[in-house]
Amino acid sequence: MNRIVGILLILVGLLINHWTLGLLEFWALASENPFTVSSVFTFDAVALTSGLLLLVGPWIPIQSPRSKAIAFLAILSFAGAATWTQVFAYKAPLAIAQMASWRFGSPMFAFPEEEVDWASEYALKMGVVEGKESLAVKLHISIGGYLLRVGRVKTARKHFETASVIAEKKRLPRKTRHLALRWIAVSHLREGEVEYCIVKNNEESGIFPFEGGGLWTNPGGARLAIQALEKILEEDPTSPGALWLYNYAHIAEGTWPEQVPEDRRLNPDKIRTGAEVPHFRNVSRHLGVNSFDLSGSAVMDDFDGDGLFDLVSSSCDRTVPLSYYHNNGDGTFTSWTDRAGLKDQLGGLNVLHADYDNDGDLDLYVLRGAWMRLGGMDRNSLLQNDGKGHFRDVTLEAGLGKPDYPNLAGAWGDYDNDGDLDLYVGNEILSEKSISPSQLFRNNGDGTFSDVANEAGVVNYGHVRAVNWGDFDNDGDSDLLISNFRNSNRLYRNNGDGTFIDVAPELGLAFVGGHEKTFGSWFFDVNNDGWLDVFTSTYPLEPTVDPSALEWFDLPSEFESARFYLNDGTGHFVDQTKEYGVDRTFLTMGHNYGDIDSDGWMDFYLGTGAPPFETMIPNLLFRNIEGKSFQLASAESGLGHVMKGHGVAFGDLDQDGDLDLWHQLGGWYLDGSFGNALFINEGHDNHWLNLKLLGVDSNHFGVGTKIRCRILEEGKERDIFVFAGPGASFGGNTMQQEIGLGGATQIEELELWWPASGVRQILRNVPVDQCIRVTEGKDGWEVLSMTPISFLGK
């Protein structure tokens, strides 16, 4: 009897093995949401349990069954042994199930190449079970999607084409057939991107709409993509993603708009709006500053005290150090990464710069672990500058070490007006059930910091995407704006006593009720009334280009719109999103603002995109039209790069009086690396002032100083307001304040309201078109020499 029971138990074990893995695989691949990662951990748990049981198994059968517990262990061991005999055969299905997750394909979640080959071959050879055709299509799309993300485009396309053949042969639902065709088109377009934006890269590569050197000279891939997309549009003429990619492919091959049927044609006026802005030229490749990296940040400033602006960029890749390019002043740059002591500073999606120790040079703070949850609990780094461009990691001695949380966003500001900069770090969720507290590090004035977030009332349990300091109510102290992804946003009003209160719900800035997926967010004065306004962009977590495509074709959209709130002059806000022309969905990542045409009105720039390669969309520049609206100006400016827009930094790099742009363009996946862009402003006719601040009671670089320029322009007085600092929180502008003055030939009044001392300093009849330094509380100004630098003949 015992033998019969034993045999039955072994058979049950084998059945459990097959059924368990089979059902789990079906669950992973047949799910309506192919991006779930639940199956990943379940599969791993099954394999691990099987291995552990096998280790126990050999000695259990030979023991005398003295108790029910031992008998039960014997049953488990037989089942485990049976499972183990099949582990080798199920290695490929396991990998296939994991490939369905959007996380896999990044440096942190990747498979050994031999495992990928095995899974691919396994799937291509296996037949299709009658009635399981939809599952087979999803299986091939899962594998193909992973292969595309790691750069194996041709093999990926085999799976997409196999999926399409199965879908067409069995006439599966339209959605399934179109999905396979769309992936085929994306694979062709990605192949073209690699060839013409990476292998044959030139300064016009990737600049939308493609022209000149940006066109695909052998556009076979674009033509094949068009053929696949035409099949979709024949059945679904309003498919937003297909319409966008169809027009994108025609633009790439140079046949747009003439060869695009009118009912499918993207309105040319949506791309070129007639904006009058200066043109920018991408010179990064020629100057050797185009670090080929995954997503990261960008900072522009003078790190060695020679009066010239250097360039720093980062990458989220944990094996890649920060890049530091020293400006030689002769139109060239030299890599100082090793010399600066940065070769061991690996990874970091964002970098902040500030003079935390008030010694007159700019230090760096590197944020790490974003999007990685429990896998992203990496230590951030505070890097102290010795004044000569060499950095020392002082994180632990400064008290900024443990605990470590994943984060992307942070900002420096003097919230307690004691003359040194404090640091707010916005952290992220660790898991669906665990949310990290954010941290407010008060500067103790001795090189150390204390986390006072709890006492200050700014713990903010959320998934933070942006942090900004600004005095929105003009009471003389800095308030705190926080963008939370999938949580209510915060506007913490400073009470002036070291504590804050969240007034976002009261002022209508919480962004709830369908508008929780916010990303870039910042304060700036759009209409020059001296009161800070708020712009908050969105980031719908949608693995397609559809949210952006809907906007380009003016199709109805259920995705979250950006929000622009105008300060009414009392510290309250009015929603002016539609009135200012920004009521659209932006897939915003990097972001910053600056006056790109020096007309005295603040413009802004959005780095856009998403990890999937089908989000082939241009980064966006919006020009401020005299404080009354914003106008898209990406095509006219030459700034509409289609690679993944991350860190953004503005500054007058070539010392000619206009803003240049340093932009990090890496993506998330292994094959998503791309070179940084350095866009040089080719000029305009407006006047300007470059202003360097020297704090005495306030922090050294005057962060938080309110600046008012009263000018006379065409016989009329007007004020221009600037709030000193590095701009928004994903990329760092120069600490020098580059102020556009329009047609003014003289500044009648230059007023500075210093943060710590509260001193209001007024200078009169300040000449334009020069760089000056103003010291807190000291009469007059110092004129600083500026020698324009020629970059490639500009």
C-alpha positions in Angstrom: 0.0 0.0 0.0 2.8 2.4 0.9 4.5 1.8 -2.4 1.3 2.5 -4.3 0.8 5.7 -2.3 4.5 6.6 -3.0 4.1 6.1 -6.8 0.9 8.1 -6.8 2.6 10.9 -4.9 5.5 11.0 -7.4 3.0 11.2 -10.3 1.2 14.0 -8.5 4.5 15.8 -8.1 5.2 15.6 -11.8 1.7 16.8 -12.6 2.1 19.7 -10.1 5.4 20.6 -11.8 3.9 20.8 -15.3 0.7 22.4 -14.3 2.3 24.9 -12.0 4.8 26.2 -14.5 2.3 26.0 -17.4 -0.3 27.9 -15.6 2.2 30.5 -14.4 3.5 31.0 -17.9 0.0 31.4 -19.2 -0.8 33.9 -16.5 2.3 36.0 -17.4 1.8 36.0 -21.1 -2.0 36.1 -21.5 -2.4 39.0 -19.1 -4.0 42.0 -20.5 -1.2 43.9 -18.9 2.0 42.3 -20.4 4.1 44.6 -18.2 3.4 42.8 -14.9 6.4 41.5 -13.0 4.4 39.3 -10.5 5.2 36.2 -12.6 8.9 36.9 -12.5 9.1 36.4 -8.8 6.6 33.5 -8.8 8.7 31.6 -11.4 11.9 32.3 -9.4 10.2 31.1 -6.2 9.1 27.8 -7.9 12.7 27.2 -9.1 14.2 28.1 -5.8 11.8 25.9 -3.9 12.5 23.0 -6.2 16.2 23.3 -5.7 15.9 23.4 -1.9 13.6 20.4 -1.8 16.0 18.4 -3.9 18.8 19.1 -1.4 16.6 17.7 1.3 15.3 14.8 -0.9 18.0 12.2 -0.9 17.9 11.5 2.8 14.1 11.7 3.4 13.1 8.4 1.5 15.5 6.3 3.5 14.3 7.5 6.9 11.8 5.6 8.9 8.5 7.4 8.7 8.1 8.0 12.4 5.8 10.9 12.1 3.4 12.6 9.8 5.8 15.5 9.5 8.6 13.3 8.0 6.1 11.7 5.7 4.9 15.1 4.5 8.6 16.2 3.9 9.0 13.0 1.9 6.1 13.9 -0.3 7.6 17.4 -0.9 11.0 16.0 -1.7 9.7 13.7 -4.4 7.7 16.5 -5.9 10.8 18.7 -5.7 13.0 16.1 -7.3 10.5 15.6 -10.1 10.4 19.4 -10.6 14.2 19.6 -10.7 14.4 17.1 -13.5 12.4 19.6 -15.6 14.1 22.8 -14.6 16.5 22.6 -17.6 13.6 22.2 -20.0 11.7 25.1 -18.4 14.6 27.6 -18.4 13.5 29.1 -21.7 9.8 29.6 -20.8 10.9 31.2 -17.5 13.0 33.7 -19.4 10.2 34.4 -21.8 7.8 35.2 -19.0 10.2 37.6 -17.5 10.8 39.3 -20.8 7.2 40.5 -20.7 8.1 43.1 -18.0 9.0 46.6 -19.2 11.8 46.6 -16.6 13.8 43.9 -18.3 16.2 45.2 -20.9 17.8 47.9 -18.7 21.3 47.4 -17.2 19.7 46.5 -13.9 17.4 43.8 -15.3 19.1 41.9 -18.1 19.6 38.2 -19.0 22.8 36.4 -20.1 23.0 36.4 -23.9 22.9 32.6 -24.0 19.6 32.5 -22.1 18.1 35.0 -24.5 19.2 33.0 -27.5 17.7 29.9 -26.0 14.4 31.6 -25.2 14.3 33.0 -28.7 15.0 29.7 -30.5 12.6 27.9 -28.2 9.8 30.2 -29.2 10.5 30.3 -32.9 10.6 26.5 -33.1 7.5 25.7 -31.0 4.3 25.2 -32.7 1.0 27.0 -32.1 -1.6 25.1 -30.1 -5.1 25.3 -31.6 -7.1 27.9 -29.7 -3.9 29.5 -28.2 -3.0 31.7 -31.1 -3.4 35.0 -29.1 -1.1 33.6 -26.5 1.5 32.8 -29.1 1.3 36.3 -30.5 1.9 37.8 -27.1 4.7 35.4 -26.5 6.6 36.5 -29.6 5.9 40.2 -29.0 7.3 39.8 -25.4 10.5 38.2 -26.7 10.8 40.6 -29.6 10.3 43.5 -27.3 13.1 42.4 -25.0 15.4 41.8 -28.0 14.7 45.2 -29.4 15.5 46.8 -26.0 18.9 45.2 -25.9 19.8 46.1 -29.5 19.1 42.9 -31.4 16.7 44.4 -33.8 16.8 41.9 -36.7 16.1 39.0 -34.4 13.4 40.9 -32.7 11.7 41.5 -36.0 11.6 37.8 -36.7 9.4 37.4 -33.6 7.2 40.4 -34.6 6.8 38.9 -38.1 6.0 35.5 -36.7 3.4 37.1 -34.5 1.9 38.9 -37.5 1.8 35.7 -39.6 -0.1 33.9 -36.8 -2.4 36.8 -36.2 -3.3 37.2 -39.9 -3.6 33.5 -40.6 -6.1 33.0 -37.8 -7.7 36.5 -38.4 -7.3 37.3 -34.7 -9.0 40.5 -33.4 -7.9 43.7 -35.0 -6.1 45.0 -31.9 -3.9 41.9 -31.8 -3.1 42.0 -35.6 -2.3 45.7 -35.4 0.0 45.3 -32.4 2.2 42.9 -34.3 2.3 45.2 -37.4 3.1 48.2 -35.2 6.1 46.4 -33.6 7.3 45.5 -37.1 7.2 49.2 -38.1 8.9 50.2 -34.8 11.7 47.7 -35.4 12.4 49.2 -38.9 12.4 52.7 -37.6 14.7 51.8 -34.7 17.1 50.3 -37.2 17.0 53.6 -39.1 17.7 55.5 -36.0 20.7 53.5 -35.1 22.1 53.9 -38.6 21.4 57.6 -39.1 21.5 59.0 -35.6 24.3 56.9 -34.1 26.5 55.2 -36.8 26.3 58.1 -39.3 25.8 60.8 -36.7 26.2 64.5 -37.7 25.0 67.7 -36.1 21.7 67.5 -37.8 21.0 63.9 -36.9 17.8 63.4 -34.9 16.7 67.0 -35.2 12.9 67.0 -36.0 11.7 67.6 -38.6 14.6 65.9 -40.3 16.3 67.9 -43.0 19.7 68.1 -44.7 22.1 65.8 -42.9 19.2 64.5 -40.8 17.4 62.7 -43.6 17.8 59.0 -44.1 19.8 58.8 -47.3 18.9 55.1 -47.8 15.4 55.0 -46.4 14.6 51.4 -47.0 13.6 50.9 -43.3 11.3 53.9 -43.3 9.6 52.5 -46.5 9.1 49.1 -44.9 7.7 50.8 -41.7 5.3 52.8 -43.9 4.0 49.6 -45.5 3.3 48.0 -42.2 1.6 51.1 -40.9 -0.5 51.5 -44.0 -2.1 48.1 -43.2 -3.1 49.4 -39.8 -4.5 52.7 -41.1 -6.6 50.9 -43.8 -8.6 49.3 -41.0 -8.2 52.0 -38.3 -7.7 55.4 -39.9 -7.5 57.3 -36.6 -5.0 55.1 -34.8 -2.9 57.8 -33.1 0.3 55.9 -32.8 0.1 54.5 -36.3 -0.6 58.0 -37.7 2.4 59.5 -35.8 4.8 56.8 -36.8 3.5 56.9 -40.4 4.3 60.6 -40.7 7.6 60.2 -38.8 8.7 57.6 -41.3 7.8 59.8 -44.3 9.7 62.7 -42.7 12.7 60.5 -42.2 12.8 59.5 -45.9 12.1 63.0 -47.1 8.6 62.3 -48.7 6.6 64.4 -46.2 4.2 66.1 -46.6 3.9 65.7 -50.4 3.5 61.9 -50.5 1.3 61.6 -47.4 -2.5 61.4 -48.1 -4.3 64.4 -46.7 -6.4 62.4 -44.4 -3.3 60.9 -42.8 -1.0 64.0 -43.0 0.2 65.7 -39.9 -0.6 69.4 -40.3 2.7 71.2 -41.1 1.5 74.1 -39.0 1.6 71.8 -35.9 5.3 71.4 -36.4 6.3 74.8 -37.7 4.3 77.5 -35.9 6.2 80.5 -37.2 7.8 81.2 -33.9 10.5 83.9 -34.1 13.3 82.5 -32.1 17.1 82.1 -32.6 18.4 78.9 -34.2 20.7 76.5 -32.3 23.5 74.4 -33.7 24.5 71.1 -32.1 28.3 71.0 -31.8 28.7 68.3 -29.3 30.2 65.7 -31.6 32.8 68.1 -33.0 33.9 69.2 -29.5 34.0 65.7 -28.1 31.5 66.3 -25.3 28.9 63.8 -26.6 29.3 61.1 -23.9 27.4 58.1 -25.1 25.3 57.2 -22.1 22.0 56.1 -20.7 19.6 58.6 -19.2 21.2 61.1 -16.8 21.5 64.8 -15.9 23.3 67.9 -17.3 24.9 70.8 -15.4 26.7 73.8 -16.8 28.8 76.1 -14.6 32.3 77.2 -13.6 33.8 74.4 -11.4 37.5 75.5 -11.3 37.1 79.2 -10.8 38.6 80.3 -14.2 35.5 82.3 -15.2 34.6 79.8 -17.9 31.6 77.5 -17.9 32.3 73.7 -17.8 30.0 70.8 -18.5 29.0 67.9 -16.3 26.8 65.0 -17.2 25.7 61.7 -15.5 24.3 58.3 -16.5 21.9 56.0 -14.6 24.2 53.2 -15.6 25.9 52.0 -12.4 29.1 51.2 -14.3 29.6 54.7 -15.8 31.2 57.6 -14.0 30.2 61.3 -14.1 31.6 63.1 -17.1 33.3 66.5 -16.5 34.4 68.5 -19.6 36.7 71.5 -18.8 36.2 74.6 -20.9 39.7 75.6 -22.2 38.5 79.0 -23.4 39.7 78.5 -27.0 36.7 76.7 -28.4 37.7 73.3 -27.1 37.0 71.1 -24.1 39.2 68.5 -22.2 37.8 65.6 -20.2 38.7 66.2 -16.6 36.7 63.2 -15.2 39.9 61.5 -13.8 41.6 64.7 -12.8 38.5 65.9 -11.0 38.4 62.7 -8.9 35.1 61.6 -10.5 36.1 58.3 -12.1 34.7 56.3 -9.1 31.4 58.3 -8.9 29.3 55.7 -10.8 25.7 56.1 -11.9 23.3 58.8 -11.0 20.1 59.9 -12.9 20.3 63.4 -11.6 23.0 65.9 -10.4 22.6 69.1 -8.4 25.2 71.8 -8.0 25.5 74.4 -5.2 28.0 75.9 -2.9 26.9 74.2 0.3 29.9 75.2 2.4 30.0 78.9 1.2 33.7 78.7 0.2 33.1 80.3 -3.2 33.2 77.2 -5.4 30.4 74.9 -6.6 30.0 71.4 -5.2 27.9 68.5 -6.6 25.2 66.2 -5.2 24.5 63.0 -7.1 21.1 61.3 -6.8 20.8 57.6 -7.5 18.4 54.7 -7.7 15.4 56.3 -9.4 12.6 54.0 -10.6 14.4 51.0 -9.1 12.4 50.6 -5.9 14.1 48.2 -3.5 16.8 47.6 -6.0 17.6 51.3 -6.1 18.7 51.9 -2.5 22.1 53.3 -3.6 24.0 55.9 -1.6 23.8 59.5 -2.9 27.1 61.4 -3.0 28.0 64.9 -1.8 31.1 65.9 -3.6 33.1 68.8 -2.1 35.0 71.0 -4.6 38.4 72.2 -3.6 38.1 75.3 -5.7 40.3 73.9 -8.5 37.8 71.5 -10.0 38.7 68.5 -7.9 36.1 66.8 -5.8 36.1 64.7 -2.6 33.3 62.5 -1.5 32.2 63.8 1.9 28.8 62.2 2.1 29.3 60.3 5.3 31.1 62.9 7.2 28.4 65.4 6.2 25.7 63.2 7.7 24.0 62.5 4.4 24.6 58.8 4.4 22.3 56.1 5.8 19.4 55.5 5.3 19.6 55.2 1.5 16.5 55.6 -0.6 15.9 55.6 -4.3 15.5 59.1 -5.7 15.7 61.4 -8.7 14.7 64.9 -7.4 16.2 67.3 -5.0 16.9 71.0 -4.6 19.1 73.4 -2.6 17.7 76.4 -0.9 18.1 78.5 2.3 14.7 77.8 3.9 15.7 79.2 7.3 17.5 82.3 5.9 20.7 81.7 8.0 23.0 82.3 5.1 23.8 78.7 4.0 22.0 76.3 1.7 19.9 73.4 2.9 19.0 70.4 0.9 15.6 68.7 0.2 15.7 65.2 -1.3 12.5 63.8 -2.6 12.5 60.0 -2.3 10.5 57.3 -4.0 8.4 54.3 -3.2 10.3 51.1 -2.3 7.4 48.8 -3.1 3.6 48.9 -3.5 3.3 48.8 0.3 6.3 50.7 1.3 6.9 54.4 0.6 10.1 56.2 1.6 10.0 59.5 3.5 11.5 62.5 1.9 14.3 64.3 3.7 15.0 68.0 4.6 18.7 68.3 5.5 19.3 71.5 7.4 22.8 72.9 6.9 24.4 73.1 10.4 27.0 75.6 9.1 29.9 73.4 9.9 29.9 71.1 6.9 27.3 68.7 8.4 23.6 68.3 7.9 20.6 67.2 10.1 17.4 65.7 8.7 14.6 67.8 10.1 11.8 66.8 7.7 9.7 65.4 10.5 9.9 68.5 12.7 9.4 70.8 9.7 6.4 68.9 8.6 7.7 68.0 5.1 8.1 64.3 5.2 5.9 63.8 2.1 5.5 60.1 1.7 5.3 59.9 -2.1 7.1 59.1 -5.4 8.8 62.4 -6.0 9.6 63.6 -9.5 10.5 67.3 -9.0 11.5 69.6 -6.1 11.7 73.4 -6.3 12.3 76.2 -3.8 10.6 79.6 -4.3 8.9 82.4 -2.4 5.5 82.2 -4.0 3.8 84.5 -1.4 6.6 87.1 -1.3 7.0 87.0 2.4 10.7 86.7 2.3 11.3 83.0 2.9 11.5 80.0 0.5 8.5 77.7 0.1 8.7 74.2 -1.3 7.0 72.8 -4.4 6.9 69.0 -4.8 5.7 67.0 -7.8 4.5 63.5 -6.7 3.9 60.8 -9.3 0.6 59.1 -8.6 0.1 61.1 -5.4 -1.2 64.6 -4.6 1.4 67.3 -5.2 2.6 69.5 -2.4 3.1 73.2 -1.9 4.6 73.6 1.5 4.3 77.2 2.7 7.2 78.3 4.9 5.9 79.5 8.3 9.1 81.3 9.0 9.8 79.4 12.2 11.3 76.3 10.7 8.0 74.6 9.9 5.8 74.3 6.9 2.2 73.7 6.0 0.9 72.1 2.9 -1.4 74.6 1.2 -1.6 72.8 -2.2 -5.2 71.6 -1.7 -6.3 75.0 -0.5 -4.7 76.7 -3.5 -5.8 74.1 -6.1 -2.3 72.8 -6.8 -2.7 69.2 -5.4 -3.4 67.9 -8.9 -5.8 65.1 -7.9 -8.8 63.7 -9.7 -7.2 62.2 -12.8 -4.1 64.4 -12.8 -1.8 62.6 -10.5 0.9 61.5 -12.9 3.0 64.6 -12.8 6.7 64.9 -13.4 8.5 68.2 -14.2 7.3 71.1 -12.0 8.8 74.4 -11.2 8.3 78.1 -10.1 9.0 80.9 -12.5 7.6 84.4 -13.2 5.9 84.1 -16.6 4.3 87.6 -16.8 6.9 89.7 -15.0 4.6 90.8 -12.2 7.0 89.8 -9.5 5.0 86.8 -8.3 6.1 83.2 -9.0 3.8 81.1 -11.2 3.7 77.3 -11.4 4.1 74.9 -14.3 3.6 71.2 -13.8 4.0 68.7 -16.6 2.7 65.1 -16.8 4.1 61.7 -17.5 1.4 59.1 -18.3 2.9 55.7 -17.7 1.8 54.4 -21.1 4.3 52.2 -23.0 3.3 53.7 -26.4 3.6 56.9 -28.3 -0.2 57.4 -28.2 -0.5 60.1 -25.5 1.8 62.4 -27.5 0.4 61.4 -30.9 -3.2 62.3 -29.8 -2.0 65.9 -29.2 -0.1 66.2 -32.5 -3.3 65.2 -34.4 -5.8 67.1 -32.2 -7.6 63.9 -31.3 -9.6 63.6 -28.1 -7.4 62.4 -25.2 -8.1 61.0 -21.8 -4.5 61.3 -20.7 -3.4 63.9 -18.2 -2.8 67.4 -19.4 0.0 69.7 -18.1 -1.1 72.5 -15.8 -0.1 76.1 -15.7 -1.1 78.2 -12.7 -0.8 82.0 -12.7 -0.1 83.7 -9.4 -2.8 86.4 -8.9 -0.6 88.7 -6.9 -1.9 87.6 -3.5 -0.2 84.2 -3.3 -3.2 82.4 -4.8 -3.3 80.7 -8.2 -5.6 80.7 -11.2 -5.6 77.9 -13.7 -4.5 79.4 -17.0 -3.5 76.2 -18.8 -5.8 76.6 -21.9 -5.3 80.4 -22.1 -1.5 79.9 -22.3 -1.7 77.1 -24.9 -0.2 74.3 -22.8 -3.3 72.2 -22.4 -1.7 69.0 -23.8 -0.1 65.8 -22.6 3.7 65.9 -22.4 5.9 62.9 -21.8 8.2 65.1 -19.8 11.4 63.9 -18.2 14.2 66.5 -18.2 13.1 70.2 -18.0 14.4 73.7 -17.4 13.7 77.3 -18.2 15.5 80.4 -19.5 15.1 83.4 -21.8 16.4 81.9 -25.0 15.8 85.0 -27.2 16.7 87.6 -24.4 13.4 89.4 -24.9 12.8 89.6 -21.2 10.2 86.9 -21.0 11.0 83.4 -19.6 10.7 80.5 -22.0 10.9 76.8 -21.1 12.2 73.5 -22.6 10.9 70.0 -22.1 13.0 66.8 -22.6 10.4 64.3 -23.6 10.0 60.6 -24.3 9.6 57.3 -22.5 11.7 54.1 -22.3 9.9 52.2 -25.2 11.6 52.9 -28.6 8.3 53.7 -30.3 8.1 57.0 -28.4 10.0 58.7 -31.2 8.9 62.3 -30.4 10.8 65.6 -30.4 11.9 67.5 -27.3 9.9 70.7 -27.0 10.8 74.4 -26.7 8.0 76.9 -25.7 8.5 80.6 -26.3 6.9 83.1 -24.0 4.8 85.6 -25.9 5.0 88.7 -23.7 3.7 86.9 -20.7 0.4 86.2 -22.3 0.8 82.7 -23.9 3.4 80.1 -24.9 4.2 79.2 -28.5 5.8 75.9 -29.6 9.2 76.7 -31.2 11.1 73.4 -31.4 11.4 73.2 -35.2 12.3 76.9 -35.7 15.0 76.7 -33.0 16.5 73.4 -34.1 16.0 72.0 -30.6 13.5 69.3 -31.4 15.8 66.3 -30.9 14.0 63.0 -31.0 16.2 61.1 -28.5 15.1 60.6 -24.9 15.3 64.1 -23.3 16.8 64.1 -19.8 18.9 66.7 -18.0 18.6 70.2 -19.4 21.0 73.1 -18.6 21.0 76.7 -19.9 23.9 79.2 -19.8 26.0 81.6 -21.8 28.7 79.1 -22.6 30.4 81.0 -25.3 30.2 84.4 -23.5 28.3 86.2 -26.3 25.3 87.2 -24.3 22.7 84.6 -25.2 21.7 81.2 -23.7 23.2 78.0 -25.0 21.8 74.6 -24.1 23.5 71.4 -22.7 21.2 68.4 -23.0 21.6 64.8 -21.9 19.8 62.5 -24.3 20.3 58.9 -23.1 17.5 56.4 -22.7 16.7 53.7 -20.2 17.3 50.4 -22.0 20.6 48.8 -22.9 20.4 49.9 -26.5 19.1 53.4 -25.5 22.4 55.1 -25.1 22.9 58.3 -27.0 25.4 61.2 -27.0 24.9 64.5 -25.2 23.9 67.5 -27.3 25.5 70.9 -26.9 23.3 73.5 -28.7 25.0 76.8 -29.4 22.6 79.8 -29.8 23.3 81.5 -33.1 22.2 84.8 -31.8 19.5 87.6 -31.9 19.3 91.4 -31.8 18.1 91.8 -28.2 20.2 93.3 -25.3 21.1 91.5 -22.2 22.9 91.5 -18.8 24.9 88.7 -17.2 24.8 89.1 -13.5 26.9 87.4 -10.9 25.9 87.7 -7.3 28.2 87.6 -4.3 26.4 87.0 -1.0 27.8 88.3 2.3 25.1 87.5 4.8 23.2 85.5 2.2 24.6 82.3 0.6 27.7 82.9 -1.6 26.0 82.7 -5.0 22.8 84.5 -3.9 20.5 81.6 -4.5 17.0 82.8 -3.7 17.7 86.5 -4.5 14.8 88.3 -6.1 16.0 90.5 -9.0 14.1 93.3 -10.7 15.3 95.1 -13.8 13.4 98.3 -14.7 14.0 99.1 -18.4 12.8 101.7 -20.9 11.8 100.0 -24.1 10.2 101.8 -27.0 9.4 104.7 -24.7 7.7 102.5 -22.1 8.9 101.4 -18.8 8.6 97.7 -17.8 9.9 95.4 -15.2 11.7 92.1 -15.7 11.9 89.7 -12.7 14.3 86.9 -12.2 14.7 84.6 -9.2 18.3 83.6 -8.8 19.1 79.9 -8.8 19.9 76.9 -11.1 16.4 76.7 -12.6 14.2 73.6 -12.4 15.2 70.3 -10.8 16.2 68.0 -13.7 19.4 69.8 -15.0 21.3 72.7 -13.7 21.6 76.2 -15.2 24.5 78.4 -14.4 24.5 80.4 -11.1 25.2 83.4 -13.3 21.9 85.0 -14.0 21.5 85.7 -17.8 18.8 88.4 -18.0 17.2 89.3 -21.4 16.5 93.0 -21.8 14.7 93.1 -25.1 15.2 96.5 -26.9 16.4 98.3 -23.8 19.7 100.2 -24.1 20.0 100.9 -20.4 18.7 99.5 -17.1 17.1 102.3 -15.2 17.0 100.4 -11.9 18.5 97.1 -10.9 17.0 96.0 -7.6 18.2 93.0 -5.6 16.3 91.6 -2.6 18.8 89.4 -0.8 17.3 86.4 1.1 19.2 86.1 4.4 19.7 89.8 5.2 16.5 91.0 3.7 18.5 93.9 2.2 16.9 95.6 -0.8 19.7 97.0 -2.9 19.1 99.4 -5.8 21.5 100.2 -8.5 20.7 102.8 -11.2 21.7 103.4 -14.8 23.4 100.1 -15.3 24.8 99.6 -18.8 23.6 96.6 -20.9 25.4 93.9 -22.9 28.0 93.2 -20.2 28.8 90.9 -17.3 28.8 92.5 -13.8 29.2 91.3 -10.2 27.2 92.8 -7.4 28.1 92.2 -3.8 25.4 92.1 -1.1 25.1 95.5 0.6 27.9 97.1 -1.4 27.3 100.2 -3.6 27.9 99.9 -7.3 29.0 97.0 -9.4 32.1 95.4 -10.8 32.4 94.9 -14.6 33.9 91.5 -15.5 35.7 90.9 -18.7 34.0 88.7 -21.3 35.8 87.3 -24.3 33.4 85.6 -26.8 34.5 82.0 -27.6 34.2 80.7 -31.1 32.8 77.2 -31.4 33.5 75.9 -34.9 33.4 79.3 -36.5 30.3 80.5 -34.7 
